[in-house]
Amino acid sequence: MSTTSKPYANVDDGELPKLEPIINALKCEQTGHIMEAILLYEESIFRLSQMAEEEPSRRQLCGKYLKMYESRAKQLRDQVKGHLHSSRMLDHISIERGARGRSYQRLFGPYLDDSVREAHLNEPHLAEPHHFRNLLHFFEVLVKNCRYLKYIRLTTRPDPASPKSQLHILQQMKTNLASGNIQMNFQMDESLHDRKIVLSSGVVIKIGRGLHYFEPGESSYSLGLCDFDFRKCLATEVDIWKCRAFAKRPKDTSECEFHEAKEDRSSDRREGRASSSD
């Protein structure tokens, strides 16, 4: 008689396996990476829910930890909301219809730097080919400017006409970003309306039309196909806000190397003095 192996068969009924996302979530909290911690808690909640379905004998135990992690995730989400409520406006930009020179790099580049480790994007409309091209180009600008970027979280509406195609394209983007050690999570929200970009540095960008404020290109071979500064714009408003950062700014690699080299030199001097005294 064949037996079906259980994914958590090597774990006692009285304990749960050590989920990597939970361990990382705790580390993120200790280092102040609130937004990243929320994502990891949510991933752990999902895994625990799966475990409860697959292992009925552990359902009660899973339920206990689910309540704990759901409560902590809610506390962190409330903390993020508190940061947002204390924000101040940095800039207001009015884009006129037909204007050029308003690419993502030109508008958002000054706020995309090494302090950004996470980016949360709310974009309701992702269904047409040009929608996905705009999204991909925004990701290019984001990744190019933010050397320490680790997480991207996208929230959008499901495409009622082609849901499978939408998911397939987003999964391709996720896989591609993962090859550069950037984790992209996406989720569907049928009620989503607000369009905004929230950066872990504390910058919040609100665009009336979201990412899709460009007029359709005149042809496939017109200027603006690659450089969005050449594209004509639709009329929209952009508000840029600043609140307290959601994550600590990472140390620059050269700075770390300098301090490490300094410590090595001090260690060598101490060893040298010890040798001479012998």
N, C-alpha and C positions, 0 to 999 in steps of 0.2 A: 504494500500500500504506500503510495507516494505521500509525502508530507510537504506542506507549503511553508516556506521559511517566512518568519515574521521579521519586519525591519528592525524591531526593537527587542528581539527575543533574548539578547544577551544582557538585558537590563532587568534588575529585580523589580517586582511589582510595587515595592514601596519607594522607589526612587525614579527619577526621570533622567534620561540621557543628557549629558552636558551639551546643550545646543550652542553651536558656535556663535550665532547671532546674539544670544543673550550675553555671552562672555564679552563680545565686542561692544554691545550696547552699554554694559557697565563701564567699560574702558572709556567709551565716548563721553559718558556723563562725567567721569572723573576729569577729563581733559576739556570739558565745556562744549563738546560738539552735540548740541541739543538736537538739531534737525536730523543728524545722522543717527542718533540714538533712537529717535522716534521710528525711523525706517526699520531699524534692526529689531525693535520691540514688536513692530507690526509683522515682520517676517516670522518671528518666534511664535506669535499668537497664531499665525496661519499654520505653522508646523505642528503646534500643539493640538490645534483643532483636527488636523489630519490624523495625528496619533490617537486621539480620542475615538475617532471613527474606526480606525484599523485595529485598535486594542481595547475592546470594551472593558476588560478587567482594570484598565488604568484610567477609565473615564472620570472617575471621581477625583483622582489625583491630578489629572490634567486640568479639570475644572478649577481646582484650587489655585494652580499656577496661572491659569488663564485670567482669573479675576485679578491676581496680583499684577501681571504684566499689562493688562488692559487699564488698570487704575494708574500705573506709572506712566504709560503712554499718554493718557488723558492729562495727567499733571504736566507733562512736558509740552503737550499741545497748548495747554492754557498758558504756560510760561511764554511760549512763542507769541501767542495772542497779546500777552502783556507787553512784550517788546514792540509789537506793531502799533499798539495803542499809544505808545509814548514817542512815536516817530515825528520828525519834522521835515518839511518840504525843502528839497535841495534845488529843484529846478522845475519849471513848467515850459514845455515846448509846444508851440502850435505849428502844425504842418499844413501848409496850404495845398489845395489840389493842383497837381502838375509840378510841384516842387521836386528838385533833384538834390543829390548830395545828402540824403538822409538814410544811409545804409545802417545796418545794425552796428557795424564797427564805429561809424561816426557818432551815432546816438549813445550807444551803451559802452563803447570801448573804454572811456575814462573810468568806468565803475567796475570793469572786469580786470582783476589783478590777482596777485599772489595770495591775497587774503581770502579769496573765494574758494571754499572747499566743497560746497554744495550749492546746487541751484534747483529751485522748485518753480516749475512753469505751469501755469493754467492757461490752456489754449483750447477753447470749446470746439473750434472748427478744424478738423483734420480729416478730410474726405477726398478732396480733389487733388490731382497730381501737383498743382502749384502750391497747395498747402504743405505737402510733405517736402517739397523743394525748399520752401521758406524755412521750415523747421530744421532741415538738415544744414542749411547755410547758417542758421543761428547757432546750432551746435558747433559748427566749424569755428565761428568767431569766439564762442565761449571757451572751447578747448584750447584754442591758440593763445588766448590771453591769460587764462587761469592755469598756471603751471601745477598747482596743488589740487586741482579739481578731482574729487573722488566720487561724488554722487550727483545724479540728475534724477529728479522726480517729475514726471509729466502727468498731468490730469487733463483729460479731454472727454468729449462726448462720444458715445459709440455711433458709428456710421450705420444708420438703419438700412441703407441700400446695399452696402458691401462690407459687412462687419468682419468677415474672414480676411479680406484683402487689407483692411485697415490694421488688423492685428498682425498680419504677416509682415507688412512694411515696418511697423513699430518694432517687431521682434528682430528684424534685420538690423535696424539701427542699434538696438540694444546689444546684439552680438558684436557689431562692429566697434562700438564704444568699449565693450568688455575687453577687446583685443589691446586696447590702450590703458587697461586697468582702471576704467571708469564704469561704475555700475549705474545703469539706467533702470529705474522702475517706472512703470506706467500703469495707470488705473483709469477706469471709465466712470463718469458721473453724468447721468442723463440730465440732471438739473443744473449743470455748470453753466454759468453765464459770465462771471467776472474774468477778465483777462489781466494777468499780472505775472511778473517775474520776481521771485524772492530769493535773494542771495544770502549765504551764510554770513557775509560781511556786514549785514544789516541794511543793505540797499534794497529798496522795493521799487519796481518799475511798473507803472500802470499805463497801458496803451489802449486808447479807445477802440481801436480795430484789432488789437492783438498783434501778432506777427504779420498779418496780412494787410498792410497798409500801402502796398504797391499796386499800381495799375498793371493790367496784363501787358506783356511785351508786344510790340508791333509785329515782330516776326521772330523766328527761331535764330536769326542771324543778326539781330540788332544789339547795340551796345546795352549792357545791363544784364546780359545772360549770366556772366560770371561776377562782374563788379556791380554790386547793388547801388553804388553811388550814382550810376548813370540812369537808374530807373526813375520814372515819374511816380509820384505818390498820390494817394487819395487823401482827402482832408481828414485829419485826426488830431487828437490831443494826447500829449505824453506828460505824465507827472512822475517825478523821481523823488522818493522819500528816503530818509535815513533814520535808523533806530540803532539801539545797542546791538553789537555783533552777536550772532548766534554761535559763533565758533571762535576759538583763539587763533590768532595769526600764526602760521607755522614759521619756524626759524628758517632763514635762508641757508641753503646748503653750504655756501662759501663761509658764512658766519660760523656754522657748526664745525667745519673743517679747521677754521682758524683757532677756535677754542680747543679742539682736540689736539692740534699741533702744539698749542701753548702748554697744555697739560702734559704732553709727551716730553717737551723740553724740560719742564720743571721736574718730571720724574727722572729724566736722565741726569740732571744736576744733583738730585738727591742721592741717586745711586753712585754717582761719581764721588761725592763727599764721603759716603759710607765706605767706599773702596779705599780711599786715601787714608781714612782713619784706621783701617785694618793694617 
